[in-house]
Amino acid sequence: MASGGLSPGDIASPIRSVLKPFGNFTVIMDEMIDLDDQRQQIICKNNTIQYDILILATGVETSYFGNKGWKSMAPGLKSIEDALSIRGKVLSAFEKAEQAKTTREREAWLGFVVVGGGPTGVELAGALGELAGQTLKDEFRSFDSAQARIYLVEGSERILRTFPAELSAKAQRDLSKLCVQVRPRNKVIEINSQGIKVQTDQGIEEIIAHTVLWSAGVKASPVSDILKKHLDPEQDRMGRIKVQKNLTIEKHPDIFVLGDLAHLEDEKGKVLPGLAPVAMQQGLYVGRLLRNRLKNKQTADFRYRDKGILAVIGRNSAVALLGNRRFKGKLAWLMWIFVHIRYLVEFDNQILVLFQWAWGYITRKRGARLITDI
C-alpha cells in the first residue's frame, strides 16, 4: 500500500462483516481509556463495558526512542493510515522533483531514507527501489526517476538481524541491485527538514533527503500504561506486559494479554517475536483455554510453534528461514506471496490480491498510485 501496489480494500476487511455470521458478537467502535478491575469494567470514551473475561490484544505503535519531534518528519508504518500517508509523501516527492528550480533542490526531493533494517524496512526500501527504477520510468520530463537515491539506514552490524548472516548478505546484495544503498552501523542522531544526520565509524555524516520513513522501533500501546496503573504488572523496556505461561496477568486469571502487547518467553528463555503467527496461535490458545474452563478441564501452558520467518526484497527476491532450512531468491518470494495471501481474512481479498500481484508482475505497474494526502 505504501508504494502504490495495493489499495486498502484489497487487504483490509470490516470487522462487522467478518463477525456477521456469529450472533453472539457485538462490535463497538470506541477507545479504551481506563480500567476498573474491581468492578470488572473497561471505561471507554463513550461506553462502560462489563466483562467476565478481558482479552487485550492492542499491539504496539511506532517508537522514536524519546525523540518525539521526529514523528512528524519520519512517519512510521503501523496502520492503513500510515501506509496512505507514506504513499502520498513518496509520490509527492517525485512531483516536487519535477518542478524543482535547481539541481540541488531536485536531488533533495529525490532522496529517500528508510530508517531500520528489519523486514519492514527492507521491504519498504525494496519497494521504493522498484518504484523509482521500474514503475515510474519515463513518466517525468525533467529527470529520470532512476536518479532517486534510496538509503536503508541500520544502527547494528547488518540488516535482518533475526535471519542468518548468509540470508542477510543476500538481501543486501538484492537491495543493491535495486539501487538501494544499505548503510549498516549508521545510528541516526538527528532528523530535520533537510534529511538526517548519522553517527558512523568515521564520524557524523549528513544525508540530504526530504523523505524519511521510520521502521526502527516499536513500543506497547497506551493500554499497557492503563494496566500498569491498576494492576502493576511487570513490563519490559518496550512497555509490553510480562504474562504467565497461560497468557494471563499474574494474580488476575480473568485478564489475558496476547499478541504484540504481551512479553512471553519460550522454553529456552527467548522472548517470542512480535509477529502475526505468534498472535494467531495465542488467539487460538485462549479460545481453547476458555472452552476448557467452562468444562472444568485443565489446559497446558502456551507453546509457540515456530513455522519460520520471511522477508521480501522485491520482484523474484526474498529470504526465508523455515526451521533449519534456508531459502532465497524466487522460491522464497513465491513462499512469501503464498503465506501473505493465505492469511488475508476474506476469500475475495485473497482473489483480489492474487490478481493484482499477478497483473503487477506481468506489467510492472502499481495500480494504486494515488496522492490523497498532501
Secondary structure, 3 states (H helix, E strand, C coil): CCCCCCCHHHHCCCHHHHHCCCCCCCCCCCCEEEEECCCCEEEECCCEEECCCEEECCCEEECCCCCHHHCCCCCECCCHHHHHHHHHHHHHHHHHHHCCCCHHHHHHHCEEEEECCCHHHHHHHHHHHHHHHHHCCCCCCCCCHHHCEEEEECCCCCCCCCCCHHHHHHHHHHHHHCCEEEECCCEEEEEECCEEEEEECCEEEEEECCEEEECCCEEECCHHHHHHHHHCCCECCCCCEECCCCCEECCEEEEEECHHHEECECCCCCECCCCHHHHHHHHHHHHHHHHHHHCCCCCCCCCCCCCCEEEEEECCEEEEEECCEEEECHHHHHHHHHHHHHCCCCHHHHHHHHHHHHHHHHHCCCCCCCCCCC
